[in-house]
């Protein structure tokens, strides 16, 4: 079965060779990044039999494109992180934001490999590069029904923050331009990444662990929309030009860049 992230057949072999040469260094890099967001390292073991997944997609097309996308991230002064995310068919966006998948919610499986992928609240994960699974034409198994209407797996950009949970409109503008730069490197002919290339990121969504948290600007709580424990803040040139400081007050989970139209803003 073909998938939206797959490359044309003539480029498959070349892409495989390129990926093979950098696969293990990428996995080390990805696991290092996972440590910064308190995710456990990927553990690779022999495949267990007799387990059923709600959904299963090919691993190779996704890791090829995901590896390519990660290489486009800024190497210095980076303000963004990139995650993969499945859209769970049985949940609204608000419900998924509050959902923590089980430890074995996503696994990479091939004839000789079974790797549990650490998944954070909301269903965000960093896809690890595993050479054996790639060349054995492994699959990504999901213990949850996923939405296949448009494309199966989504890329989400998050805001990197320090322990003080503070930023500014100026930095949000810089982060948005970093996303623009990543999108600009995607070929217009790459249909599998078309939704990423043309994706809008004109708002931030700050998801907290409790309802009493807030986004503060000049000490005042601000939000253009509220969905569960997530607060939405639209980004526009006037706000970015103000350069005002922003504080995420409370138990913050993740801040992602989103299309404001998806939330009625």
N, C-alpha and C positions, 0 to 999 in steps of 0.2 A: 504494500500500500504506500502510495506517495504521501508526503507531508509537506506543508507549506514552507518549511525551512530548507527543503532539499535543494541541492545544486543540480544543474543539468548533467546528464550522464557523461559527456566528454570531459567535464571538469572533475568528476568524482575521483578518478585515480590520482590526479595531480594533487587534489585537495587532501586525499588520504596520506600521501607521502609528506606533504608539508605539515599536516597535523601530527603525524607520527614523530617527526623530528623534535616537536616542541611539546608533546603531550604530557610528559612527566614533569617538565619544568612548570607547565601551566597548573598541573594538579597541586604542586607544592605551593605555587603562588596563591591559588584559590584557597587552599587550606589556611595559609597565613592570613589571608583577608578574613576568613571565617572566624579566626580567633579574635579579631578586633570587634566582632559583633556577638561574641559569646556563643558561638556555635561549635559543636563537637566535630572533630576530624572524621572524615569518611573512613569507615572500616570495611575492607574488602575481604570476603570469606568465600568459601565454596558455595555454590548455589544449592538451596534447599528445594526439594520437590514437593508437590502436592499443595502449593499455595495458589490462590486465585486472586487476580487483580480486577478491580472494577473497570480499569482502562489500561491500555498498553499502547505505547507509541515507539517508533524506531529511535534508537539512541544516536546513531551516527550522524544523521542530518542535523540534529539539534546541537550536538557538541561542535560540529564544524562551524556552524554559524555563530554559536555562542562564543567559541574561542576567538573567532574573528572580531566579534563585537567588543570583547574584553580588551583586545589589543588596541582598540581605538580610544579607550579611556585616557584622559590626561595622565602623564607620568609625573608631573610636578604640580603643586598647589591644587590638588584635586579636591573638589567639593562634592562630588557625586559618587555613588556606588550603583552598580547594576545588578539586578536580581532577575531570576526567572520566576514565573508564577503561573500556575494552572488556574483556570476559572472553574470553580466547582458548580456544576449544573444545578444542584439542589439548593444553592444559597444565593441570596442577594449579595450585592457588594458589601453592604453593612454587616451582614451575617458572617461573610468570609473574613472581614477585617477583625472580627472578634474570635475567630476559630483558630485553635492550635491543633494541627494534625498530629496523629499518634507517631511514635518514634519510627515505625516502619511504614509511614504513610506514603513515602516515595522511595523506590529502590531501583537500582540499575542491575539488570540481570542478563547474563549470557551463559553459554554452556559451562563455563568454569568460574564465573564470577557472580557474586551477589553483594552489592554495596548499598547500604542504607544511607540515604541522602539527608543530612540535617535540614529541617524545615522550621522556620520561625513562625511565630504567630502571624496569621493572615495568609499563610501559604507561600511565603517568599523563600527562595533557596538559591544557592550558588551551585550550578551544575558542575560536578567534578569531571575531570578528564581521566579516563581509565582506558589504557591502551588495549588490554585484553578484550574488554567489552566492545570497543570500537571495531576491532578486526574480527571479532566473532559475531558481528552484526547483532549485538544485544538490544534490549528494549528498556524503556523506562516504564515501570509498573506503578500505578497509582491506586491506592486503596480508597478511592472516592470517585463517584461519577463526575466526569468533566465535560465542559461545554465544547462541542466540536463544530458549532455552527459556522464560525468564521476561521479561526485558527486555534490550535489546541493550547499552545504555551505562549505566554505574554512576557515581554521584557518591561520591567519597571525600574525607573531611576529614583534613588533615594538621596536625601541630603545627608552629608557627613557632618556630624556635630561633635563638639568636645563635651567633656563631663559637665560643663556648666549649662549645657542645653541652650546656648545663646547663638544668635546669628544676627544678620541685618538684611534690610532690603537690598543693600549694595551687593552682599554676598549671594543673595538669592538671584540677583540679576546675573552675576558671574557664573553661578551654577547652571542657570538656564542657558547661557551661551555655551557652556561646556557640552550640554546635551545637544545643542544646535550643531556643534562641531562634530560630534559623534554621528549624528544623523546625516551630516553633509558628506561623510565618507562612505556611505552606503550607496551602491550603484543603483541608478534609476531602473535598471533592468533586472534587479534581484527581487522577483515577485514575493519570495518567502519573507523578506524583510521590509516589504513595502509599508506595512502597518507601523513599523518602527520608524522608518524614514519620514513618514508624514504624520506621525503622532504629535498631538498638541500637548504642551506642558505649561499651561498658563494659570495654574493654581497649585498650591501645596495642600496636602492632606496630612495633618498631624494626628496620629492615632495614639491614644493614651490607654493606660490600664484601668483607669477609673473615670467616672463621669465628672468629677469635680475639678479636673485639670483644665488648663486654658492656654491660649496663645496670648501673650502680653506684648503690647506696643505702648511705650511711654507709660508703663505700669497699668494700663487699662486692658481689660479682656476684649479681644476682637475675634470675630468669626463671621464669615460670609455665609456659612452653612454648617449644620451639625448633623452628623450621621452616626448614631450610636455614640461611642466614645471618641469619635474622630471629628476634628474641627477643620473646616475648609477656609482657606484664605486665598482670594484671587490675586494674581499678579498683574500689574499694569505698569506702564512707563512712569506714571506720576508717583506711584508708591515706591518703585525702584529708585527713582531719582531722589526721593526724600532721604534715603540712606538711613532711616530710623532703625534703632536696635530692636530686636525681636527676642523674646524669651519664651521658651516652652516650659510652662510651670506645671509640675506634677510628674507622675510616673509615665515618662514618654516611652513609647514602643518604637515607632518608626515614622519618619516624615518622607512622603513620596510626592513626586511631581505628577499631576494628573490633568486631564482635560476637564475644564470647568463645566462643559456642556453635559458631561456624564452625571453631574450632580445638580443640574438645574441652575447653575450660577450665570 
